[in-house]
Amino acid sequence: MPTSYRVVQYGVGPIGQSCLRTLLSKHQSIELVGAIDIDPDKVGKDVGEITGLGIKTDVIISADAEAVLRETKPDVVVHTTSSFLSRMSDQLVQCVEAGANVVSSTEELSFPYHRHPEISAALDEVARQNGVTVLGTGVNPGYVMDALAIMATGVCHQVSLIEVNREVDAGLRRFPLQLKVGAGLSTDAFEEKKATGMFGHIGLVESLRMIARAMDWPIDQLDETLECIVSPRRVVTPFLTVEEGQVAGIHHYAKAFIEGNCVISLDLKMFVGAEDPRDAVYVHGDPPVDLVIRGGIFGDTATVATLINAIPLVVNAPSGLVTVADLPVPRAFAAAWST
């Protein structure tokens, strides 16, 4: 296992900037060698300036991804550009053909085989040809509603149903996420955006299918529902105000069945003003498992951690397109220790 990793950050939006701050803090194990973004307000600037660290790193953001990858020869690219695989699969291929492993926050990449079978097959082939690994991960999908649930079954002799319930106070999260869940919209505007199929939380079905494959369950029916949550009161966040009667966020749930029996139930509520945020995994089995994370996992920071913590795992994984269920149990990488 290498003692340090050469890393390029691809995408310097809010999550990408948080990744950069974390990458720059891991001095012993990470060498940040490049950063890529097409935003003209960022191109040509030092990442120390863009991230607000107030330091000079000599890593300059470039819009020329091919040149950055060719000149820096990274071990790993941390990729944070889009939720939708069809929009950026060419970016992944570009990284892989440059000989870099990829860890991406693209939600559809977490388990892409059903939604994008042709892209998945092509990515897997090109990754194998170049001897590298491609992984989609994050907090959700990538941990709370799939990997954690899968791990929870490890003490069970028998399992009949896996339930995961996640309630998130979107009012504490970054502005793009509040917009993503429709906070402040009218119910009519919510339905219009919902009809596009590109709105709300991305990745719930990917989590469900990941669990099903890990459990080797032959799913014969899958139901998915997305609804709005209407705010019963006025809620003010640092970025916007939701009036009583406006949309506060989403209620998104998916269920999988075998012969009419529900075997996986994933229930996500993400809205401003949530009063009981939590992540809960219930395994109905022998023995049963009842796991609750009080307050829930804060996604804005934890997403960054999942991406960075996956760096040594993908470097040492077999080549190809993989999921978090194919890799060793997630663990902190070069985490600071304190009493």
N, C-alpha and C positions, 0 to 999 in steps of 0.2 A: 504494500500500500504506500503510495507517495506520501512524503511528509508535508508537501505543499502542492497546491493546485493552481494552475494558470486559468483565470476565469475572465470571460467577457460578459458584460451585461447587455442584453438585447432588449431594448424598450426602456425608456426613462420617464414613464409616467409616475403616478403616485406610488404604486407598488414597486416599480423599478427603482425609484429613488430610495425607497426604504431598503431595498435589497443592496443598493450601493453602500448605504451607510453601514449596513451589517457586514458586507464583504470587506470594507475598509477597516473594520474593527478587528478582524481576525488576522492579525499581522503575521502570526507564526505559520498559519496553514493556508492562507489565500494570497495569491498575487493577482490583483486586479490589473489586467493588461489592456482592456479596451471597453468601450461603451458605444452603443449604436442607437440612434433615434433619427427620425426624419423631421422632427419639429424644428423649424428654422430658428426659433427662439433659444434652442438648446445647442444646436450644431455649432461646433467650434469653441465651445466653452469647456472649461475644466470641470470634472464631475464634483470636485470639492466646492465649487461655486454653486452649481445647480442643486446640490443636496443641502446647501445651507451650512455645511461644516466649517466654512471659512478657512479652508486649508488648500494648498496647492498640491495636487497629486500627479500632475503631468499626464493624466489620462484624459484625453480630449474626446468629447462626443463627436461621432462622425455619422453621416448619413450613408456612407459607402460601406455597406456590410461586407461585401466581398473583399474589399481591401483590408478591412480590420481583421477579418478571419484569416486571410492569407498572411498578413504581416505578423500577427500576434501568436498564431498557432495555439489556441487555448485548449486546455484539457476538457473544459466544460463551458457551455454557454447557458447562462440563466436567462430564460426567455419569458418576457411579460408584455405581450402586445395585444392580444385579442382573446375573447372567450370562444370564438368560433373557428374550428379547425379549417374549414374550407377557405377562410380568408387569409390564413397565414401558413398553410402547409408548405408553400414554397420557401418560406423563411427557414423552416425546420430542415428541409432537404438541403438548403444552402449550407447550413451549419454542419450537417452530417457529412456532406461531401467535402467539407474542409477538415474532416477528421476529428470533430468535436462531439463529445457527449452533450446531450441536451436535457435540462430540467426546465419544464415549462409550466406556467400557471394557467394555460389554456384549458378551460373546464372540459370541453368536449374531448380533449386528448386523454383525460383520466381513464376512460374506457371507451375507445372510439370505434370498436369493431362492428357494432350494430348500426350506428348512425352513419358512419363513413367507412364502409368495408373496403372500397377501392383505395382510398387514401391510406387506410391502415396497412393494407397489404404492401403498398408501394413504400411507405415509410419503413416498415419492418425489413423489406428487402434491401433498401439502400443503406439502412443502418448496419445490417449484417455484412453487406459488401465492404463497408468502410470500418468494420470492427468497433462500432460505438453503440451506445445505448440512448434511447429516447424515452423520457418519462414525463407524463402529465401528473401534477400533484398540487396540493394546496390544503387548506383546512376543510373545505367543503365545495367540491369533492376532493378526496385525497386523504382524509383522516376521520373527522367526526362521524359522518354518516355512512362510512364504508369500512375503512381500515380498522377503526376502533371496534366496530360491531363484529367484524370478522375475528379479531383477536379475542373478543369476549367469549366466543364460542369454544375457545381452546380448552376449556375445563369441562366441557359437556360431553356426556355419552350419547345423548339424543337431543335433537333440536326440532321443535315443531313450528316456531314462529320467532322472527327477529323484528323487533320494533325499535325505531330510532325517532325520537322527538327532539327537535331543536327549535328553541325560541330565542330570537335575537333582537335586541334593542337597536334598530338601525339608526336611531338618533345619536348614538355614540360613535357611529362609523363614519368613514370618509364620505365626502360629498357625492362622488360618482356612484357609490353604492346606494345612497338615499334616492338618487335619481333612478337607479336601476330597478328599485322596488316600487317606483311610482309615487313616492311620498309627495303630497301636495296636489296630485292630479284630481280631476273630477272622476266619478265612476265611469262616465261615458268615455273620457279620454283613456282611462285604463283599459277598457274593453277594446278600443281601437288599437292601442299598442299591443295588447295581448294577441290580437288577430294576426299580427305580423309574424308570430312565432319566434321572434328575436328579442323577447322582453322577459323580465323577471329573472329568477334564479336559473342559471345554466348548470346542468350536471347532476340533477337529482336522479334521472333515469340511468345515467352512467353509474352512479353509486349503487343503485338497485341491481343493475346487471353485474357489476363487479362482485357484489355479495353472492348473487346467484351462482356465478361461475366458481367462486371460492368454495361454496358449499356443495358444488356439483348437483345443483337442483335443476331439473328440467322444467323450466317455467313454461306454461302453456297459455297464460293470460297476463297482461300488464295493463293497469289502469293508471292514468295520470290526470290530475286536476289542478288548475291554477285559478285562484280566486283573489279578489282584493279584500283587504281588511279596512273597514271604514272607521275613522277616528271618532270616538265618542266625546272628544274634548279638543281644545286648542293645544297644540304642542309646538314648542319653539326649539329648534336645534341651532347649532352654530352656523348653519348654512341656509336654512329655510324654515318657513312656518307652515304647519298643517292646521287648517281650521277644522272645527267640528263639522262632520259630514263629508270631508274630503278623504281621499285615500291615504291611509297611514303606511301601507305596505302590502305584502303578499302573504297568502296562505297557499302553500304549494305542497301537494302530497302525491305519492305514488305507491301502488301496491302490486305485488306479484302473487300469482296463484298457481297452484298445482291441483288439478282435478277439482276445481271449485273451492279449494281451501287456501286462504291467505297465508303465505309463508314469510313474506317480507312486507313491512309497512314503514315507509319513511314519511315523516310529517314535519314540514318546515314552516315556521311562522317568522317572518322578518319584517318588522315594522317599527316606526318611531313611536315611542311611548310604551313599549313593552315593559311590564312591571315585574315579570318573573323570568328573566332570561336564564336559560339553562340548556344543557345538552344531556340527554338521557338515552341510555341503551338498555333495552329489556330483552333478554333471551329467555324464551319460554322453552325450557328443556330440563334435563336431568344432569346436574343440578341447575336450577334457574339462576340467572344473573341479573342483578338490578344495579345499574351503574348510573349515577347522576353527577354531573359536573356543575356545581352551583355557580350561578353567574354566567355560565357558558364560557367557551373559549373565544377570546377577542380576536376576530379574524384578521384585522388589518395588520397586526404584528405577527400573529401566528402563521399567517400565510407565508410571510417572508421567511420565518424559521423553517417551515416545511421545505421550502425551495432550497435554502442553503444547507440544511441538514441532509438533503438527498445527494449532495455533491459526491461524497466518498462512496455512496451506495451505487450510483450509476457508473462511476469510474471502474468499480470492481464487479459489476454485473455482467452476465453474458450479453453479447451484442444483440441488438434488435429493438423492437418496440415493446415496452413492458409497462405494467401497472404497479401501483404500490403493493398489491397483493402478491406480486411475483418476487419482491425484494425482501431482504431481512426486515425484522421489526424496526420501524422508525425509531431513531434515537437522536439526542442532541449531539451535534458535531462541534468539537472545540468550544464547548460552552464554558463560560466563566464560572468559577466556583467561589462561593463565599460562605462564611459562617452566618 
